[in-house]
Amino acid sequence: MTASSSDVVVIGAGPAGIVAALRAADLGAKTVLISRREFGGMAGNDGPVPVRTLAHAARLLRDARQQERYGIRSLETSLDYPALLTRVKEVVGEVASRSSFRAQLESLGVTILEQAGSARFVDAHTVVTGDGSRHTARSFIVCTGGKSRKLPIPGFELTATHSDAWRLNAVPESMIVVGAGATGVQVASIFNAFGTRVQLFQAGPRILPTEDADVSAGVADAFRASGVAVHEDFDALERFERVPAGVRMTYRKAGIGMHAEAELVLTAVGWVADTEALAPEAADIALDERGFIRVDERLRTTAKHIFAAGDAIGRMMLVPQAVQGGFIAATNAVRGQNLAVETQAAPVGSFTEPEYAQVGLTESKAREGRAVAVGRIDFDATTRTIIDGRTAGFCKLVVDCASRRILGCHIVGERAVEIAQLAAVAMSGDMVVDALARAPLSYPTYGAVLGRVAAKVARELNAGNAPQGAGPAGFMPV
């Protein structure tokens, strides 16, 4: 059994924990970084890196199917799933081995403990890990991340999570995905591309409920056109049970009991803080009503020498926000400063087919208490999308009529995530829509679509007849 005494112990080696440890060491603190499993956390081993690799394979399959349209003759393309999983492992390993963060941490003298097992507080200044190690510190930064939510439904143990899906040995013939948020639609999209018959279920009235209504509708229409059976607005799940074909799900819709069966049922019904093994009560760390670690705007927990960042605090659970949180938590833990979390334009999107992305306010939210102008360009009217044969989708801008500032941008279609990043930069720089419209974006590119929408809105505003209640239909094509 090993033991250590340090200035700062960081628990969790995902994006938040890695940056927290790096920042603490940069500030001169003797730092220990504890990782339950591999360095990189979920993002590197079970999140964006492996998922994006699988999504890239799905994209290659999709591209192969349109080769004849461009005069390319080739043999029929098929998927070797075991070979794909080998590639996923190679990518994960290569990303981890080439991570500049590890080299920087080691050069600063950070002690990195991998495969240490879960860390548990035994008192306010001491944690023990699953491998028996004991570590004391003046300050702690908790970055333990999150895990899939479980439901108290009979037979729920028969269901799988997104993590299980990435570890399958073969592509299932059929799959039910329960929960159509970001994780659920990504799983549904990838396995649909791989040839699985997918049924996607969402309890609410629309899939992707946190997205703009036009985005939800656009993705749902595209999914249905590609063969995914999209079921929205059911009442409740009742039970899961084993049947010869796999698993049967019983649910109610409009008060009527209904069934669906598939070889695999996957649930993506929420994300909760991974704090059960942490024993936060031993360090007087309070949780909120949802079970996430309660922090203030400086990421300090109810224990004044303990900070938290990343998914464990239940705010915007994305890598950029985790990185920002790790930096802020470490700065405050070491220097005692009152550095606070900043509200920034944060792009969000997913590598589904089609892609979708957004930054800022949805149209409905933007209309609360202000006059807005809304412009939309459909992808079947833009040059690059026509060239690439990717004409499904749209780009939509929401602009404040008074200040002419961009309030939101919403995209469905090819390179949606990249377009949203451009919009986020413009919003972060307080760029008015007129300035974005004049930006000399390269042609023909996907980014130029954003400029066209901006020009459309700017022209309407400059004409003095920006609609007060009308939506995109009020604009003529550019």
Secondary structure, DSSP 8 states (H G I E B T S, - for coil): --EEEEEEEEE--SHHHHHHHHHHHHTT--EEEE-SSSTTHHHHHTSHHHHHHHHHHHHHHHHHTTTGGGT---------HHHHHHHHHHHHHHHHHT-HHHHHHHHTT-EEE-S----EEEETTEEE-TTS-EEEEEEEEE---EEE-----TTGGG-B-HHHHHT-SS--SEEEEE--SHHHHHHHHHHHHTT-EEEEEESSSSSSTTS-HHHHHHHHHHHHHTT-EEEE---EEEEEEEETTEEEEEEEETTEEEEEEESEEEE---EEE--GGG-GGGGT--B-TTSSB---TT-B-SSTTEEE-GGGG-SS-SHHHHHHHHHHHHHHHHH------------EEE--SS-EEEEE--HHHHTTTS-EEEEEEEGGGSHHHHHHT----EEEEEEETTT-BEEEEEEESTTHHHHHHHHHHHHHTT-BHHHHHHS---TT-SHHHHHHHHHHHHHHHHTT---SS--GGGS---
